[in-house]
Amino acid sequence: MTISSEEMLKIAVKAADDKRAEDILALDVRGISILADYFVIAHGNSDKQVEAIMNEIIDQEEAAKVTVKRVEGREEAKWILVDLGDVVVHIFHYSERSYYNLEKIWGDAPLVDIHDMVQ
């Protein structure tokens, strides 16, 4: 059974929200990137929270039989990238998020309404 990128997105957003990630955004990059269908961007307020968000996303995706292709930045916990294939999750430490400003870099990508995913 293959899971859709939309379902991967829902799992990642809900998992991040469950660990109290802040300012969760989902960008639909299908029309502007060959890297993925969606980017999720969120942040935590401490290294431990950033790690907890990452672990919850990985655990929930693996429970849904999604293969986690790679994880970058785990050691520093300042910017962790979780590559799920069609969904790439960026988890920042709050102090790093504005510096990298991915929302602006990918400003042409439409926002996905995640309201129903976090209830």
Backbone as XML, in Angstrom:
<?xml version="1.0"?>
<chain id="A" units="angstrom">
  <residue number="1" name="MET">
    <atom name="N" x="0.838" y="-1.182" z="0.000"/>
    <atom name="CA" x="0.000" y="0.000" z="0.000"/>
    <atom name="C" x="0.883" y="1.246" z="0.000"/>
  </residue>
  <residue number="2" name="THR">
    <atom name="N" x="0.666" y="2.106" z="-0.964"/>
    <atom name="CA" x="1.418" y="3.350" z="-1.048"/>
    <atom name="C" x="0.576" y="4.479" z="-0.482"/>
  </residue>
  <residue number="3" name="ILE">
    <atom name="N" x="1.201" y="5.287" z="0.314"/>
    <atom name="CA" x="0.503" y="6.404" z="0.943"/>
    <atom name="C" x="0.702" y="7.654" z="0.078"/>
  </residue>
  <residue number="4" name="SER">
    <atom name="N" x="-0.322" y="8.463" z="-0.053"/>
    <atom name="CA" x="-0.247" y="9.665" z="-0.898"/>
    <atom name="C" x="0.572" y="10.760" z="-0.203"/>
  </residue>
  <residue number="5" name="SER">
    <atom name="N" x="1.062" y="11.691" z="-1.004"/>
    <atom name="CA" x="1.807" y="12.804" z="-0.424"/>
    <atom name="C" x="0.902" y="13.644" z="0.475"/>
  </residue>
  <residue number="6" name="GLU">
    <atom name="N" x="-0.384" y="13.727" z="0.148"/>
    <atom name="CA" x="-1.317" y="14.480" z="0.988"/>
    <atom name="C" x="-1.454" y="13.831" z="2.362"/>
  </residue>
  <residue number="7" name="GLU">
    <atom name="N" x="-1.490" y="12.495" z="2.384"/>
    <atom name="CA" x="-1.591" y="11.796" z="3.666"/>
    <atom name="C" x="-0.293" y="11.939" z="4.458"/>
  </residue>
  <residue number="8" name="MET">
    <atom name="N" x="0.852" y="11.850" z="3.789"/>
    <atom name="CA" x="2.142" y="12.079" z="4.463"/>
    <atom name="C" x="2.173" y="13.462" z="5.089"/>
  </residue>
  <residue number="9" name="LEU">
    <atom name="N" x="1.668" y="14.446" z="4.333"/>
    <atom name="CA" x="1.615" y="15.818" z="4.822"/>
    <atom name="C" x="0.770" y="15.903" z="6.091"/>
  </residue>
  <residue number="10" name="LYS">
    <atom name="N" x="-0.413" y="15.300" z="6.072"/>
    <atom name="CA" x="-1.309" y="15.334" z="7.236"/>
    <atom name="C" x="-0.639" y="14.714" z="8.460"/>
  </residue>
  <residue number="11" name="ILE">
    <atom name="N" x="0.024" y="13.591" z="8.261"/>
    <atom name="CA" x="0.693" y="12.908" z="9.372"/>
    <atom name="C" x="1.792" y="13.795" z="9.953"/>
  </residue>
  <residue number="12" name="ALA">
    <atom name="N" x="2.601" y="14.394" z="9.083"/>
    <atom name="CA" x="3.708" y="15.234" z="9.541"/>
    <atom name="C" x="3.203" y="16.463" z="10.291"/>
  </residue>
  <residue number="13" name="VAL">
    <atom name="N" x="2.177" y="17.116" z="9.755"/>
    <atom name="CA" x="1.637" y="18.321" z="10.395"/>
    <atom name="C" x="1.047" y="17.974" z="11.756"/>
  </residue>
  <residue number="14" name="LYS">
    <atom name="N" x="0.273" y="16.903" z="11.817"/>
    <atom name="CA" x="-0.340" y="16.514" z="13.087"/>
    <atom name="C" x="0.723" y="16.122" z="14.108"/>
  </residue>
  <residue number="15" name="ALA">
    <atom name="N" x="1.737" y="15.390" z="13.683"/>
    <atom name="CA" x="2.812" y="14.982" z="14.595"/>
    <atom name="C" x="3.553" y="16.203" z="15.136"/>
  </residue>
  <residue number="16" name="ALA">
    <atom name="N" x="3.836" y="17.168" z="14.265"/>
    <atom name="CA" x="4.505" y="18.396" z="14.709"/>
    <atom name="C" x="3.631" y="19.142" z="15.712"/>
  </residue>
  <residue number="17" name="ASP">
    <atom name="N" x="2.351" y="19.238" z="15.411"/>
    <atom name="CA" x="1.417" y="19.920" z="16.308"/>
    <atom name="C" x="1.314" y="19.198" z="17.652"/>
  </residue>
  <residue number="18" name="ASP">
    <atom name="N" x="1.338" y="17.875" z="17.620"/>
    <atom name="CA" x="1.257" y="17.097" z="18.856"/>
    <atom name="C" x="2.426" y="17.391" z="19.799"/>
  </residue>
  <residue number="19" name="LYS">
    <atom name="N" x="3.562" y="17.786" z="19.248"/>
    <atom name="CA" x="4.734" y="18.136" z="20.065"/>
    <atom name="C" x="4.876" y="19.652" z="20.214"/>
  </residue>
  <residue number="20" name="ARG">
    <atom name="N" x="3.790" y="20.355" z="19.963"/>
    <atom name="CA" x="3.693" y="21.800" z="20.172"/>
    <atom name="C" x="4.666" y="22.616" z="19.311"/>
  </residue>
  <residue number="21" name="ALA">
    <atom name="N" x="4.906" y="22.142" z="18.092"/>
    <atom name="CA" x="5.683" y="22.939" z="17.146"/>
    <atom name="C" x="4.943" y="24.253" z="16.912"/>
  </residue>
  <residue number="22" name="GLU">
    <atom name="N" x="5.680" y="25.299" z="16.648"/>
    <atom name="CA" x="5.074" y="26.610" z="16.464"/>
    <atom name="C" x="5.138" y="27.049" z="15.009"/>
  </residue>
  <residue number="23" name="ASP">
    <atom name="N" x="4.166" y="27.882" z="14.645"/>
    <atom name="CA" x="4.079" y="28.469" z="13.289"/>
    <atom name="C" x="4.258" y="27.415" z="12.200"/>
  </residue>
  <residue number="24" name="ILE">
    <atom name="N" x="3.469" y="26.368" z="12.274"/>
    <atom name="CA" x="3.548" y="25.302" z="11.273"/>
    <atom name="C" x="2.961" y="25.813" z="9.965"/>
  </residue>
  <residue number="25" name="LEU">
    <atom name="N" x="3.732" y="25.690" z="8.910"/>
    <atom name="CA" x="3.285" y="26.054" z="7.562"/>
    <atom name="C" x="3.494" y="24.865" z="6.643"/>
  </residue>
  <residue number="26" name="ALA">
    <atom name="N" x="2.600" y="24.728" z="5.686"/>
    <atom name="CA" x="2.777" y="23.733" z="4.633"/>
    <atom name="C" x="2.707" y="24.470" z="3.303"/>
  </residue>
  <residue number="27" name="LEU">
    <atom name="N" x="3.699" y="24.250" z="2.476"/>
    <atom name="CA" x="3.777" y="24.882" z="1.156"/>
    <atom name="C" x="3.588" y="23.833" z="0.080"/>
  </residue>
  <residue number="28" name="ASP">
    <atom name="N" x="2.756" y="24.145" z="-0.884"/>
    <atom name="CA" x="2.542" y="23.274" z="-2.031"/>
    <atom name="C" x="3.563" y="23.662" z="-3.087"/>
  </residue>
  <residue number="29" name="VAL">
    <atom name="N" x="4.612" y="22.860" z="-3.224"/>
    <atom name="CA" x="5.701" y="23.179" z="-4.144"/>
    <atom name="C" x="5.659" y="22.346" z="-5.418"/>
  </residue>
  <residue number="30" name="ARG">
    <atom name="N" x="4.527" y="21.692" z="-5.669"/>
    <atom name="CA" x="4.426" y="20.820" z="-6.855"/>
    <atom name="C" x="4.699" y="21.563" z="-8.152"/>
  </residue>
  <residue number="31" name="GLY">
    <atom name="N" x="4.257" y="22.791" z="-8.250"/>
    <atom name="CA" x="4.426" y="23.521" z="-9.500"/>
    <atom name="C" x="5.765" y="24.197" z="-9.660"/>
  </residue>
  <residue number="32" name="ILE">
    <atom name="N" x="6.572" y="24.231" z="-8.587"/>
    <atom name="CA" x="7.820" y="24.992" z="-8.664"/>
    <atom name="C" x="9.068" y="24.223" z="-8.240"/>
  </residue>
  <residue number="33" name="SER">
    <atom name="N" x="8.918" y="22.982" z="-7.813"/>
    <atom name="CA" x="10.080" y="22.209" z="-7.392"/>
    <atom name="C" x="9.933" y="20.757" z="-7.827"/>
  </residue>
  <residue number="34" name="ILE">
    <atom name="N" x="11.039" y="20.177" z="-8.230"/>
    <atom name="CA" x="11.031" y="18.742" z="-8.533"/>
    <atom name="C" x="11.444" y="17.938" z="-7.304"/>
  </residue>
  <residue number="35" name="LEU">
    <atom name="N" x="11.793" y="18.634" z="-6.211"/>
    <atom name="CA" x="12.271" y="17.962" z="-5.001"/>
    <atom name="C" x="11.168" y="17.237" z="-4.245"/>
  </residue>
  <residue number="36" name="ALA">
    <atom name="N" x="9.983" y="17.836" z="-4.215"/>
    <atom name="CA" x="8.906" y="17.286" z="-3.388"/>
    <atom name="C" x="7.586" y="17.899" z="-3.826"/>
  </residue>
  <residue number="37" name="ASP">
    <atom name="N" x="6.499" y="17.361" z="-3.272"/>
    <atom name="CA" x="5.175" y="17.948" z="-3.484"/>
    <atom name="C" x="4.882" y="19.021" z="-2.441"/>
  </residue>
  <residue number="38" name="TYR">
    <atom name="N" x="5.337" y="18.762" z="-1.207"/>
    <atom name="CA" x="5.056" y="19.680" z="-0.108"/>
    <atom name="C" x="6.283" y="19.890" z="0.758"/>
  </residue>
  <residue number="39" name="PHE">
    <atom name="N" x="6.414" y="21.102" z="1.273"/>
    <atom name="CA" x="7.373" y="21.416" z="2.325"/>
    <atom name="C" x="6.577" y="21.759" z="3.569"/>
  </residue>
  <residue number="40" name="VAL">
    <atom name="N" x="7.002" y="21.239" z="4.687"/>
    <atom name="CA" x="6.447" y="21.634" z="5.980"/>
    <atom name="C" x="7.550" y="22.396" z="6.701"/>
  </residue>
  <residue number="41" name="ILE">
    <atom name="N" x="7.193" y="23.539" z="7.276"/>
    <atom name="CA" x="8.143" y="24.358" z="8.016"/>
    <atom name="C" x="7.541" y="24.619" z="9.391"/>
  </residue>
  <residue number="42" name="ALA">
    <atom name="N" x="8.346" y="24.385" z="10.434"/>
    <atom name="CA" x="7.887" y="24.618" z="11.801"/>
    <atom name="C" x="9.109" y="24.895" z="12.667"/>
  </residue>
  <residue number="43" name="HIS">
    <atom name="N" x="8.851" y="25.325" z="13.886"/>
    <atom name="CA" x="9.980" y="25.493" z="14.801"/>
    <atom name="C" x="9.616" y="25.108" z="16.220"/>
  </residue>
  <residue number="44" name="GLY">
    <atom name="N" x="10.682" y="24.826" z="16.976"/>
    <atom name="CA" x="10.575" y="24.560" z="18.402"/>
    <atom name="C" x="11.393" y="25.589" z="19.147"/>
  </residue>
  <residue number="45" name="ASN">
    <atom name="N" x="11.185" y="25.664" z="20.452"/>
    <atom name="CA" x="11.829" y="26.706" z="21.253"/>
    <atom name="C" x="13.074" y="26.241" z="21.997"/>
  </residue>
  <residue number="46" name="SER">
    <atom name="N" x="13.432" y="24.973" z="21.840"/>
    <atom name="CA" x="14.656" y="24.457" z="22.461"/>
    <atom name="C" x="15.160" y="23.294" z="21.615"/>
  </residue>
  <residue number="47" name="ASP">
    <atom name="N" x="16.418" y="22.931" z="21.839"/>
    <atom name="CA" x="16.976" y="21.779" z="21.120"/>
    <atom name="C" x="16.162" y="20.525" z="21.413"/>
  </residue>
  <residue number="48" name="LYS">
    <atom name="N" x="15.775" y="20.346" z="22.666"/>
    <atom name="CA" x="15.003" y="19.152" z="23.038"/>
    <atom name="C" x="13.643" y="19.121" z="22.349"/>
  </residue>
  <residue number="49" name="GLN">
    <atom name="N" x="12.993" y="20.279" z="22.233"/>
    <atom name="CA" x="11.701" y="20.307" z="21.554"/>
    <atom name="C" x="11.866" y="20.026" z="20.065"/>
  </residue>
  <residue number="50" name="VAL">
    <atom name="N" x="12.887" y="20.591" z="19.447"/>
    <atom name="CA" x="13.151" y="20.331" z="18.030"/>
    <atom name="C" x="13.360" y="18.830" z="17.805"/>
  </residue>
  <residue number="51" name="GLU">
    <atom name="N" x="14.138" y="18.202" z="18.680"/>
    <atom name="CA" x="14.358" y="16.758" z="18.577"/>
    <atom name="C" x="13.064" y="15.980" z="18.796"/>
  </residue>
  <residue number="52" name="ALA">
    <atom name="N" x="12.253" y="16.417" z="19.755"/>
    <atom name="CA" x="10.982" y="15.730" z="20.028"/>
    <atom name="C" x="10.042" y="15.823" z="18.829"/>
  </residue>
  <residue number="53" name="ILE">
    <atom name="N" x="10.008" y="16.977" z="18.185"/>
    <atom name="CA" x="9.175" y="17.150" z="16.984"/>
    <atom name="C" x="9.653" y="16.195" z="15.894"/>
  </residue>
  <residue number="54" name="MET">
    <atom name="N" x="10.961" y="16.168" z="15.672"/>
    <atom name="CA" x="11.535" y="15.272" z="14.665"/>
    <atom name="C" x="11.180" y="13.815" z="14.968"/>
  </residue>
  <residue number="55" name="ASN">
    <atom name="N" x="11.388" y="13.400" z="16.214"/>
    <atom name="CA" x="11.126" y="12.007" z="16.580"/>
    <atom name="C" x="9.663" y="11.638" z="16.397"/>
  </residue>
  <residue number="56" name="GLU">
    <atom name="N" x="8.760" y="12.549" z="16.754"/>
    <atom name="CA" x="7.331" y="12.255" z="16.609"/>
    <atom name="C" x="6.947" y="12.124" z="15.136"/>
  </residue>
  <residue number="57" name="ILE">
    <atom name="N" x="7.479" y="12.995" z="14.293"/>
    <atom name="CA" x="7.196" y="12.913" z="12.857"/>
    <atom name="C" x="7.713" y="11.588" z="12.298"/>
  </residue>
  <residue number="58" name="ILE">
    <atom name="N" x="8.942" y="11.242" z="12.632"/>
    <atom name="CA" x="9.518" y="9.987" z="12.134"/>
    <atom name="C" x="8.699" y="8.801" z="12.634"/>
  </residue>
  <residue number="59" name="ASP">
    <atom name="N" x="8.378" y="8.784" z="13.925"/>
    <atom name="CA" x="7.611" y="7.664" z="14.494"/>
    <atom name="C" x="6.252" y="7.511" z="13.818"/>
  </residue>
  <residue number="60" name="GLN">
    <atom name="N" x="5.533" y="8.623" z="13.638"/>
    <atom name="CA" x="4.190" y="8.564" z="13.056"/>
    <atom name="C" x="4.229" y="8.178" z="11.575"/>
  </residue>
  <residue number="61" name="GLU">
    <atom name="N" x="5.208" y="8.704" z="10.847"/>
    <atom name="CA" x="5.330" y="8.352" z="9.424"/>
    <atom name="C" x="5.685" y="6.871" z="9.278"/>
  </residue>
  <residue number="62" name="GLU">
    <atom name="N" x="6.634" y="6.397" z="10.083"/>
    <atom name="CA" x="7.007" y="4.981" z="10.004"/>
    <atom name="C" x="5.843" y="4.080" z="10.403"/>
  </residue>
  <residue number="63" name="ALA">
    <atom name="N" x="5.039" y="4.503" z="11.374"/>
    <atom name="CA" x="3.856" y="3.726" z="11.769"/>
    <atom name="C" x="2.863" y="3.613" z="10.617"/>
  </residue>
  <residue number="64" name="ALA">
    <atom name="N" x="2.865" y="4.613" z="9.722"/>
    <atom name="CA" x="1.989" y="4.599" z="8.549"/>
    <atom name="C" x="2.673" y="3.946" z="7.348"/>
  </residue>
  <residue number="65" name="LYS">
    <atom name="N" x="3.829" y="3.324" z="7.585"/>
    <atom name="CA" x="4.586" y="2.605" z="6.544"/>
    <atom name="C" x="5.249" y="3.536" z="5.526"/>
  </residue>
  <residue number="66" name="VAL">
    <atom name="N" x="5.521" y="4.785" z="5.936"/>
    <atom name="CA" x="6.253" y="5.727" z="5.096"/>
    <atom name="C" x="7.744" y="5.505" z="5.359"/>
  </residue>
  <residue number="67" name="THR">
    <atom name="N" x="8.527" y="5.441" z="4.295"/>
    <atom name="CA" x="9.971" y="5.313" z="4.436"/>
    <atom name="C" x="10.586" y="6.686" z="4.620"/>
  </residue>
  <residue number="68" name="VAL">
    <atom name="N" x="11.306" y="6.854" z="5.710"/>
    <atom name="CA" x="12.055" y="8.086" z="5.933"/>
    <atom name="C" x="13.347" y="7.949" z="5.151"/>
  </residue>
  <residue number="69" name="LYS">
    <atom name="N" x="13.499" y="8.750" z="4.111"/>
    <atom name="CA" x="14.639" y="8.605" z="3.210"/>
    <atom name="C" x="15.936" y="9.079" z="3.844"/>
  </residue>
  <residue number="70" name="ARG">
    <atom name="N" x="15.881" y="10.211" z="4.546"/>
    <atom name="CA" x="17.069" y="10.673" z="5.273"/>
    <atom name="C" x="16.679" y="11.777" z="6.237"/>
  </residue>
  <residue number="71" name="VAL">
    <atom name="N" x="17.561" y="11.966" z="7.219"/>
    <atom name="CA" x="17.399" y="13.027" z="8.209"/>
    <atom name="C" x="18.723" y="13.769" z="8.285"/>
  </residue>
  <residue number="72" name="GLU">
    <atom name="N" x="18.686" y="15.075" z="8.121"/>
    <atom name="CA" x="19.894" y="15.908" z="8.174"/>
    <atom name="C" x="19.786" y="16.875" z="9.346"/>
  </residue>
  <residue number="73" name="GLY">
    <atom name="N" x="20.910" y="17.153" z="10.017"/>
    <atom name="CA" x="20.943" y="18.161" z="11.065"/>
    <atom name="C" x="20.553" y="17.669" z="12.440"/>
  </residue>
  <residue number="74" name="ARG">
    <atom name="N" x="20.410" y="16.388" z="12.590"/>
    <atom name="CA" x="19.964" y="15.797" z="13.859"/>
    <atom name="C" x="20.913" y="16.142" z="15.011"/>
  </residue>
  <residue number="75" name="GLU">
    <atom name="N" x="22.209" y="16.171" z="14.762"/>
    <atom name="CA" x="23.191" y="16.382" z="15.831"/>
    <atom name="C" x="23.096" y="17.771" z="16.443"/>
  </residue>
  <residue number="76" name="GLU">
    <atom name="N" x="22.949" y="18.797" z="15.599"/>
    <atom name="CA" x="22.932" y="20.164" z="16.110"/>
    <atom name="C" x="21.557" y="20.589" z="16.587"/>
  </residue>
  <residue number="77" name="ALA">
    <atom name="N" x="20.498" y="20.022" z="16.016"/>
    <atom name="CA" x="19.104" y="20.344" z="16.350"/>
    <atom name="C" x="18.804" y="21.834" z="16.195"/>
  </residue>
  <residue number="78" name="LYS">
    <atom name="N" x="19.411" y="22.463" z="15.202"/>
    <atom name="CA" x="19.115" y="23.872" z="14.892"/>
    <atom name="C" x="18.233" y="23.966" z="13.648"/>
  </residue>
  <residue number="79" name="TRP">
    <atom name="N" x="18.478" y="23.079" z="12.691"/>
    <atom name="CA" x="17.640" y="22.955" z="11.498"/>
    <atom name="C" x="17.692" y="21.491" z="11.096"/>
  </residue>
  <residue number="80" name="ILE">
    <atom name="N" x="16.617" y="20.792" z="11.336"/>
    <atom name="CA" x="16.548" y="19.378" z="10.985"/>
    <atom name="C" x="15.660" y="19.238" z="9.755"/>
  </residue>
  <residue number="81" name="LEU">
    <atom name="N" x="16.161" y="18.520" z="8.780"/>
    <atom name="CA" x="15.409" y="18.244" z="7.570"/>
    <atom name="C" x="15.051" y="16.757" z="7.579"/>
  </residue>
  <residue number="82" name="VAL">
    <atom name="N" x="13.759" y="16.473" z="7.476"/>
    <atom name="CA" x="13.277" y="15.090" z="7.399"/>
    <atom name="C" x="12.735" y="14.887" z="5.990"/>
  </residue>
  <residue number="83" name="ASP">
    <atom name="N" x="13.419" y="14.052" z="5.229"/>
    <atom name="CA" x="13.052" y="13.798" z="3.832"/>
    <atom name="C" x="12.194" y="12.543" z="3.770"/>
  </residue>
  <residue number="84" name="LEU">
    <atom name="N" x="10.920" y="12.752" z="3.426"/>
    <atom name="CA" x="9.977" y="11.646" z="3.290"/>
    <atom name="C" x="9.718" y="11.315" z="1.821"/>
  </residue>
  <residue number="85" name="GLY">
    <atom name="N" x="10.483" y="11.924" z="0.938"/>
    <atom name="CA" x="10.266" y="11.735" z="-0.495"/>
    <atom name="C" x="9.414" y="12.859" z="-1.036"/>
  </residue>
  <residue number="86" name="ASP">
    <atom name="N" x="8.109" y="12.657" z="-1.084"/>
    <atom name="CA" x="7.209" y="13.675" z="-1.627"/>
    <atom name="C" x="6.918" y="14.804" z="-0.643"/>
  </residue>
  <residue number="87" name="VAL">
    <atom name="N" x="7.309" y="14.622" z="0.602"/>
    <atom name="CA" x="7.138" y="15.646" z="1.629"/>
    <atom name="C" x="8.491" y="15.836" z="2.313"/>
  </residue>
  <residue number="88" name="VAL">
    <atom name="N" x="8.921" y="17.095" z="2.421"/>
    <atom name="CA" x="10.157" y="17.419" z="3.127"/>
    <atom name="C" x="9.782" y="18.325" z="4.292"/>
  </residue>
  <residue number="89" name="VAL">
    <atom name="N" x="10.204" y="17.918" z="5.489"/>
    <atom name="CA" x="9.874" y="18.662" z="6.699"/>
    <atom name="C" x="11.121" y="19.387" z="7.194"/>
  </residue>
  <residue number="90" name="HIS">
    <atom name="N" x="10.979" y="20.694" z="7.429"/>
    <atom name="CA" x="12.047" y="21.529" z="7.969"/>
    <atom name="C" x="11.647" y="21.915" z="9.385"/>
  </residue>
  <residue number="91" name="ILE">
    <atom name="N" x="12.429" y="21.465" z="10.371"/>
    <atom name="CA" x="12.155" y="21.795" z="11.766"/>
    <atom name="C" x="13.310" y="22.662" z="12.258"/>
  </residue>
  <residue number="92" name="PHE">
    <atom name="N" x="12.991" y="23.888" z="12.593"/>
    <atom name="CA" x="14.006" y="24.836" z="13.018"/>
    <atom name="C" x="13.980" y="25.048" z="14.521"/>
  </residue>
  <residue number="93" name="HIS">
    <atom name="N" x="15.128" y="25.413" z="15.074"/>
    <atom name="CA" x="15.175" y="26.038" z="16.386"/>
    <atom name="C" x="14.700" y="27.463" z="16.138"/>
  </residue>
  <residue number="94" name="TYR">
    <atom name="N" x="13.904" y="28.015" z="17.046"/>
    <atom name="CA" x="13.283" y="29.320" z="16.772"/>
    <atom name="C" x="14.301" y="30.384" z="16.381"/>
  </residue>
  <residue number="95" name="SER">
    <atom name="N" x="15.517" y="30.296" z="16.922"/>
    <atom name="CA" x="16.525" y="31.322" z="16.636"/>
    <atom name="C" x="17.074" y="31.224" z="15.207"/>
  </residue>
  <residue number="96" name="GLU">
    <atom name="N" x="16.868" y="30.096" z="14.549"/>
    <atom name="CA" x="17.397" y="29.896" z="13.197"/>
    <atom name="C" x="16.354" y="30.140" z="12.108"/>
  </residue>
  <residue number="97" name="ARG">
    <atom name="N" x="15.105" y="30.025" z="12.443"/>
    <atom name="CA" x="14.062" y="30.060" z="11.416"/>
    <atom name="C" x="14.054" y="31.363" z="10.634"/>
  </residue>
  <residue number="98" name="SER">
    <atom name="N" x="14.093" y="32.484" z="11.316"/>
    <atom name="CA" x="14.027" y="33.765" z="10.600"/>
    <atom name="C" x="15.299" y="34.012" z="9.794"/>
  </residue>
  <residue number="99" name="TYR">
    <atom name="N" x="16.421" y="33.467" z="10.243"/>
    <atom name="CA" x="17.669" y="33.643" z="9.509"/>
    <atom name="C" x="17.589" y="32.991" z="8.126"/>
  </residue>
  <residue number="100" name="TYR">
    <atom name="N" x="17.090" y="31.768" z="8.075"/>
    <atom name="CA" x="17.013" y="31.057" z="6.798"/>
    <atom name="C" x="15.792" y="31.457" z="5.983"/>
  </residue>
  <residue number="101" name="ASN">
    <atom name="N" x="14.719" y="31.857" z="6.637"/>
    <atom name="CA" x="13.531" y="32.435" z="6.000"/>
    <atom name="C" x="13.061" y="31.661" z="4.765"/>
  </residue>
  <residue number="102" name="LEU">
    <atom name="N" x="12.847" y="30.370" z="4.934"/>
    <atom name="CA" x="12.391" y="29.536" z="3.809"/>
    <atom name="C" x="11.051" y="30.002" z="3.256"/>
  </residue>
  <residue number="103" name="GLU">
    <atom name="N" x="10.221" y="30.568" z="4.125"/>
    <atom name="CA" x="8.921" y="31.051" z="3.671"/>
    <atom name="C" x="9.086" y="32.090" z="2.561"/>
  </residue>
  <residue number="104" name="LYS">
    <atom name="N" x="10.107" y="32.933" z="2.689"/>
    <atom name="CA" x="10.350" y="33.955" z="1.668"/>
    <atom name="C" x="10.992" y="33.343" z="0.422"/>
  </residue>
  <residue number="105" name="ILE">
    <atom name="N" x="11.945" y="32.453" z="0.645"/>
    <atom name="CA" x="12.630" y="31.812" z="-0.491"/>
    <atom name="C" x="11.627" y="31.076" z="-1.372"/>
  </residue>
  <residue number="106" name="TRP">
    <atom name="N" x="10.668" y="30.393" z="-0.744"/>
    <atom name="CA" x="9.650" y="29.634" z="-1.466"/>
    <atom name="C" x="8.334" y="30.408" z="-1.500"/>
  </residue>
  <residue number="107" name="GLY">
    <atom name="N" x="8.435" y="31.725" z="-1.533"/>
    <atom name="CA" x="7.259" y="32.591" z="-1.475"/>
    <atom name="C" x="6.274" y="32.413" z="-2.619"/>
  </residue>
  <residue number="108" name="ASP">
    <atom name="N" x="6.722" y="31.842" z="-3.732"/>
    <atom name="CA" x="5.815" y="31.597" z="-4.867"/>
    <atom name="C" x="4.917" y="30.386" z="-4.637"/>
  </residue>
  <residue number="109" name="ALA">
    <atom name="N" x="5.246" y="29.580" z="-3.638"/>
    <atom name="CA" x="4.469" y="28.358" z="-3.375"/>
    <atom name="C" x="3.215" y="28.708" z="-2.578"/>
  </residue>
  <residue number="110" name="PRO">
    <atom name="N" x="2.076" y="28.202" z="-3.011"/>
    <atom name="CA" x="0.851" y="28.463" z="-2.254"/>
    <atom name="C" x="0.875" y="27.765" z="-0.895"/>
  </residue>
  <residue number="111" name="LEU">
    <atom name="N" x="0.293" y="28.430" z="0.096"/>
    <atom name="CA" x="0.137" y="27.818" z="1.417"/>
    <atom name="C" x="-0.971" y="26.775" z="1.360"/>
  </residue>
  <residue number="112" name="VAL">
    <atom name="N" x="-0.780" y="25.696" z="2.075"/>
    <atom name="CA" x="-1.802" y="24.669" z="2.215"/>
    <atom name="C" x="-2.565" y="24.974" z="3.499"/>
  </residue>
  <residue number="113" name="ASP">
    <atom name="N" x="-3.877" y="24.899" z="3.446"/>
    <atom name="CA" x="-4.694" y="25.109" z="4.634"/>
    <atom name="C" x="-4.562" y="23.870" z="5.526"/>
  </residue>
  <residue number="114" name="ILE">
    <atom name="N" x="-3.881" y="24.035" z="6.658"/>
    <atom name="CA" x="-3.642" y="22.903" z="7.555"/>
    <atom name="C" x="-4.573" y="22.910" z="8.772"/>
  </residue>
  <residue number="115" name="HIS">
    <atom name="N" x="-5.509" y="23.829" z="8.784"/>
    <atom name="CA" x="-6.390" y="23.999" z="9.948"/>
    <atom name="C" x="-7.025" y="22.679" z="10.376"/>
  </residue>
  <residue number="116" name="ASP">
    <atom name="N" x="-7.554" y="21.910" z="9.437"/>
    <atom name="CA" x="-8.231" y="20.653" z="9.779"/>
    <atom name="C" x="-7.250" y="19.545" z="10.184"/>
  </residue>
  <residue number="117" name="MET">
    <atom name="N" x="-5.966" y="19.730" z="9.888"/>
    <atom name="CA" x="-4.965" y="18.709" z="10.215"/>
    <atom name="C" x="-4.520" y="18.795" z="11.667"/>
  </residue>
  <residue number="118" name="VAL">
    <atom name="N" x="-4.736" y="19.919" z="12.321"/>
    <atom name="CA" x="-4.187" y="20.131" z="13.659"/>
    <atom name="C" x="-5.261" y="20.157" z="14.732"/>
  </residue>
  <residue number="119" name="GLN">
    <atom name="N" x="-6.442" y="19.682" z="14.428"/>
    <atom name="CA" x="-7.495" y="19.670" z="15.442"/>
    <atom name="C" x="-7.618" y="18.322" z="16.073"/>
  </residue>
</chain>
